[in-house]
Structure formats: structure tokens, C-alpha cells
């Protein structure tokens, strides 16, 4: 229709105005009304409630619409629930007969939506509290179990320590004790011989390098410089000779000590 200014889903008393004509219909939709200023003139401005109780007389659920209006307007939702707010069927009879033109049904819908929102938030808070309490309970249980395991481990360690302290000391057999000392001495002597042999080889290698090394850039030296070089070489040869003599002497002493150790009979410990 050319004078249509909106659409109403439902009847003229309980219908809900649609925000757009693109809203789809559902199986609970009983009718769609095309609104116009002739059929639905603009509502006059709301006036203060005069408590005439006409709304209470027209209410099919026998409620107190004027009281519910005051509670919803003051956001006293607990009091509105006590006055059976959810028994309202939103028929619109109270709004139709109200001489002050107060949109009572809109106030009731607002109060119901706020109560539902509070209940939803309360359920979410309760669920979060339960999760938090269970989380704390689980942490306490894990701490207690860990402490019990540590205590059990400490008790086992203390028991093992006490058992070890109470046990008599065990001695190795006499034959094993007697055979320990000579073998250990022989191993030490062999290791010292190997060290001396390595030292002797290093000295011989150094001598060989010194003998094969020829000085360079000695063609243009003066007789004094040649004499100094000869003196240095003589001192160096003397030092090498002394070092080789001391090494040979120490090697001989080491061989003699090893021979004496091997010639001694093994000592036996007294048997019980």
C-alpha cells in the first residue's frame, strides 16, 4: 500500500514492529500487518500514572500491572519477580486501557530481558567459580601427593642408611690383599719407564734437529761475529751433553729401582 510506513508481526495488540521488511517469517508467525498512520496513529505522549487500576481490571492474568510498571521503571527486578512478572502474557490489554498512554508491555519486556541477562551472567560466574575451586583443589592435591612421595623417599633413604650403618664391615680375602701391592708397584715403575723413554726420544730428536740445522745468512759476517756464534754453539753443545748425561743417570736409577721391586717377595697379610 502506498501509505504503509511499517510492518507488524502478530496482532494489533501483541504484535511486534519489524525493523525491516527483509526480516523472515517463522512457523509461529500468525500474520503480518501493514501499518499506516490511519490504522495505527502515533501514540500520544505518556503521562504519569494516576493509579486508576484500570490496567489491573483488564489484566487476564489477574496481576498488578501498575506495580510491575513501577518496579520495572525503578529496575527493582527482584520485587517484580515476586509480583509474578513472568506470568504476564504480554497481551497489551493494560496498555490499551491506560488513560495515561503508558507503554506498559514495553516495560515488562525490558524487565524480563534484564532478568534473563542477570541469570545468564550468574550462571557463567557460578561455572567460573566451580572451575576455579576445582583448579585449587587439584593443585592442593598435587602438592600433597608430591610431599608424600618426598617423605616416602626420605624414609627409604634413612632406612637404607641405617641398615648400611648396622651391617658389619666386609674385608676382602687375604690372597687378594697380598697380591695388590706388588702389582701396583710394578705398574708405577712401568709408567715411569715409559715417561723416561719419551724424554730420551725427545732429546735425541732435538739433537738431530740441531745437527741438521745450518745457520743462514752467514756469508757476510765479520770474524768477531763468527767467533761469537762459535762460542754460543759450544755452550749449547755443552748444555745438551749435560742434559743427556742426567737423563741417562736417572734412567739407570729407575731401572735399578724396578729391578729391586720385582726381586722382593710379595707380602701376605695375616689371616684370621
Beta strands, then each sheet from edge to edge (+ up, - down):
strand 1: 4-9
strand 2: 16-17
strand 3: 32-36
sheet 1: 2+ 1- 3+
end
